[in-house]
């Protein structure tokens, strides 16, 4: 699967980010800015057209910026992490993983996992006694969580949250391998002839 949409943080070296995104094309790259707070109805807003400095020249409305309510996607990520996974016996019996289950690749190490759960949601009260929810770091390094949040935002921008079941089924058909076996934490595609009555797999339009 090729990259369908890439979200890139504009919080550091903003002019360089805008310039690179403009060269690659805003259809592929989405400059994003994270803001605290929750917005479950629309966790990603935009794009808004902002001024950009490209090669020393200022362009009015030269870049498109998406705003991401990061607290919403952080809460979603932690909710998905709490989902109960079926046992190997359940899977052998035909059980499915709950929708939203996070499947991690086999290269993940302990440092990456610590980064993924590097924050906690706490209740903060101001001087007037009003309470609000706020994400607080438990450790300095939290890049894995940030990457997860912005990747989730990229999927939202792509429109994945609004795809119909028919679109998901078609995408699955297009990218599915003809056969495979699972072993040692990896998936190996079985190289065997395609049955005559099996439909030919083609490259997915969603992945371009």
N, C-alpha and C positions, 0 to 999 in steps of 0.2 A: 504494500500500500504506500503510495506516495503521499506527500504532505498536501492536504486539502486547503488549509489556511494556517498561517503562522501569526501568532500574536507576539509583539515585542514591546517591552517596557520602555517608556519614554522618560523615566525618572532620572536617567543618567545619560550624559552626552546627547541631549535632546536634538540639537541641530543635525548631528551625524545620523541619528536614528531616522529622522524625517527624510533626510537626503537619501539614505539607503532604501527606505521603504518606497520612496517616490521612484527611484531607479528600477526597483524590482517590479513595482506595480501594486497599487492598493487593492487590486482584486485578489492578490495572493498574500500580502502582508498587511496586518492590521496593527498600527501603532496604538497602544493602550496606556491608560493611566488609572491606577488603582486608587480608590477612595474608601475610607472607612464607612461602616454603616451597612444596613441591610436594605435590600430592595428585591423582595421575592417575586414581585410582579414583573419587574424588568431589571434584572441584575446587570445588564449591559445596555448602555444608552449611547446614542450617536448614530453615525459619526457627525462630529462637528468639524467645520473647516477652520483651521488655524493657520496663522502665518508661519512660514518656514524660511530658514536661512540656508540656501543651497549654494555652495561654492562662493560664499561671501556676498551673495545677492539675496535680498529679502523678497520673498514672494508672498503676496497677500493671498490668504486662503489656499496656501500651497500644499497643505497636508490634511489628512483626515484622521481625527483622533476619536477613539472609543473610550468611554469611561466605564470602569468596572467596579461594582460594589463588592469588594473582595470578601467581606464578612459573609455574604450570602453563599458564595461558592466554598468557603472554608467550612461553614456549617454543613453544607451538603456533603463535602468530602468526609467529614468525621461521622456523619450519619451513615454513609455507605460503608465506612470501615467497621461500624458496629453490626452490620448485617451478619446473621448467622449463616455460615457456609454449610452446605450439605456434606455429609461424610462420604468417603470413597464408596462405601456400600450403598448409600443413597444414590450416588451418581451412577453406579453400576445398574441400579434399578430404574434408571430413567429420570431421576430428579434433576432439576435445573438450578443453576445459581440464581439467587434473587436478582431482580433488576437493579442495576446500580453497583453490583459487586465489583470491587477493584481487583483486577488481575495483574500481578506484578511480574515482570520478566525475571529470568533466573540470574541476571547480573547484579541484582540489587544487593547492597551490602548493609551492614548495621548503621553506618553513618548516614546513608540515604534515608533509611527508615526513621532514624532520629530526627532528621530534617523534616520529614513528612508530618510528624506529630510534634513539631517544635513549639506549638502554641496551645493555649487553653482559653476557653471562653469564660470570662468572669463578669460579675456584676459590680459596676462602679457607681458610687453615689456622689453627686456634687455637693456643694456647700449648702444648697437649699434642700437636700435630702432626696432629690429626684434620682431614680436609678436608671442605668442604661447598661446594655451588654457591650463588652469590648473584648477583642482578642488580644492576649498578652503573651509575649515570648517567654518560653521556658529556657531557651538557649539562644545563642547569637545566630547560629547558622540555621536558616530555614528555607534555603533555596528550593528544595524539593517541593515543599508546600506551595511556594510562589509559582513554580513551574506548572504544578497541577492546576492551580487557580486560573492562570492565564491560558493554559491549554483548554480548560473548560470554557473560558470566555471565547476562545477562537471557535469552538464547536457551536456556541450560541450564535456568534456572528455568522457562521456558515449556514445556520438555519436548522441544525440537527434536531433541536427541541421541537420543531414544527413539522418534521417529516412524518408522513403517514406510515402505517404498518406496511403498506404496499411498497413504499420507497425503501424501507429497511430490508424487506424480503428481496427486493431486486438488487440492492447493494450486496447483501449476503451471497446471492447467487453469483454475482459477477466476480467477487473476490475470493470465493471459497475454493480451496484446493480440491482436486478430484478425489483425493483420498489421503489418509495420514494415520500415523500411530503416535502415541504419547509414551515417552520413556525418558527417565533421568532428567525430568524437569524441562525437556525440550519437545518441540513438535517437529517431526520429520515427515516431509511430504513423500508419500509412496510414489515411486516412479513406475507407473503401470499404464497400460493402454486404456484409453477412454472407451467405454462401451459405445457401440454404434448408436444406441438410442439416447445417450446422454447429451444434453445441450452443450454447445461450445461456450467456454468462459471467455468473456471479453473484458477489456480494461474499463474500469468504472468511470463514468462521467463525473461522479461525486469526488473522485480523488484527483482530478486535474486542476 
